[in-house]
């Protein structure tokens, strides 16, 4: 494991957002969803592609708070432009469990 400095950690913008829209990403090579995430008035809405179809439905994702990295460069994924990274952890089968606040948090709040 590589150590990083506190300054390195501070550069990563991990923010709380709420999923406002979720659709099946039919064009993706691997099963995925297109997500629209509201990070509050300062940051606004960002889009992301997430391979979380094994454990979540589009219906249950809408309204769910997540933790996302908002300062990565945008990434073209097929016909979709991903603007942030939704974070999570693999379970023992490798399926992604979303990293979420355990209680409601203000949109745009930064992980500290």
C-alpha positions in Angstrom: 0.0 0.0 0.0 1.4 3.4 -1.0 1.2 6.1 1.7 -0.1 9.6 0.7 0.2 12.9 2.5 -2.7 14.8 4.1 -2.3 17.3 1.2 -2.9 14.5 -1.3 -6.1 13.4 0.5 -7.3 17.0 0.6 -7.1 17.2 -3.2 -9.8 14.5 -3.6 -13.3 16.1 -3.7 -15.4 13.4 -2.1 -18.9 14.9 -1.9 -22.4 13.9 -0.9 -25.0 13.8 -3.7 -28.5 12.4 -4.2 -29.4 10.4 -7.2 -32.3 12.2 -9.0 -32.5 9.9 -12.1 -31.3 6.4 -13.0 -31.6 4.6 -16.3 -30.3 1.3 -17.7 -27.1 2.0 -19.8 -28.1 -0.3 -22.7 -25.0 0.6 -24.8 -22.5 -0.2 -22.0 -20.2 -3.2 -22.5 -20.8 -4.4 -19.0 -24.2 -4.0 -17.2 -24.4 -0.5 -15.9 -26.7 2.4 -15.1 -26.6 6.0 -16.1 -27.0 8.2 -13.0 -27.8 11.9 -12.6 -26.7 13.1 -9.2 -27.5 16.4 -7.5 -24.5 17.7 -5.4 -26.3 20.8 -4.3 -26.4 24.5 -5.5 -22.6 25.0 -5.4 -21.7 22.0 -7.6 -24.9 21.2 -9.4 -25.9 18.1 -11.2 -23.3 15.6 -12.5 -23.7 12.4 -14.5 -22.0 9.1 -13.9 -22.0 5.5 -15.2 -22.0 2.9 -12.5 -21.8 -0.9 -12.7 -24.1 -1.5 -9.8 -26.9 -3.5 -11.5 -26.4 -6.7 -9.5 -27.5 -5.2 -6.2 -29.6 -2.1 -7.1 -32.6 -1.3 -9.3 -33.1 2.0 -10.9 -36.2 2.6 -8.8 -34.4 2.1 -5.5 -31.5 4.3 -6.5 -33.6 7.5 -7.1 -33.5 9.5 -3.9 -30.5 7.6 -2.5 -27.6 9.7 -1.2 -24.1 8.6 -2.4 -20.5 9.7 -2.0 -18.9 10.7 -5.3 -15.5 12.1 -6.5 -16.3 15.2 -8.4 -12.9 16.4 -9.4 -11.8 13.6 -11.8 -11.6 14.6 -15.5 -14.8 13.8 -17.4 -14.7 10.4 -19.2 -16.5 9.4 -22.4 -18.1 5.9 -21.9 -19.6 5.0 -25.2 -22.3 7.6 -26.0 -22.4 8.9 -22.4 -20.1 11.5 -20.7 -19.4 10.5 -17.1 -18.7 13.6 -14.9 -18.0 12.1 -11.5 -17.2 8.8 -9.9 -19.7 7.1 -7.6 -17.8 5.3 -4.8 -18.4 1.8 -3.4 -16.9 -1.4 -2.1 -16.9 -4.9 -3.6 -18.7 -7.6 -1.6 -17.2 -11.1 -1.5 -18.7 -11.8 -5.0 -17.2 -8.6 -6.4 -20.6 -6.8 -6.6 -20.3 -3.1 -5.8 -22.0 -1.9 -2.6 -22.4 1.9 -2.7 -20.6 4.1 -0.2 -23.3 6.1 1.5 -23.7 8.4 4.5 -25.5 6.5 7.3 -27.7 9.5 8.0 -28.9 12.3 5.7 -26.2 14.8 4.9 -26.3 18.2 3.2 -25.8 18.0 -0.5 -22.3 18.9 -1.5 -20.9 18.2 1.9 -17.2 17.2 1.7 -15.8 14.0 3.3 -13.4 15.0 6.0 
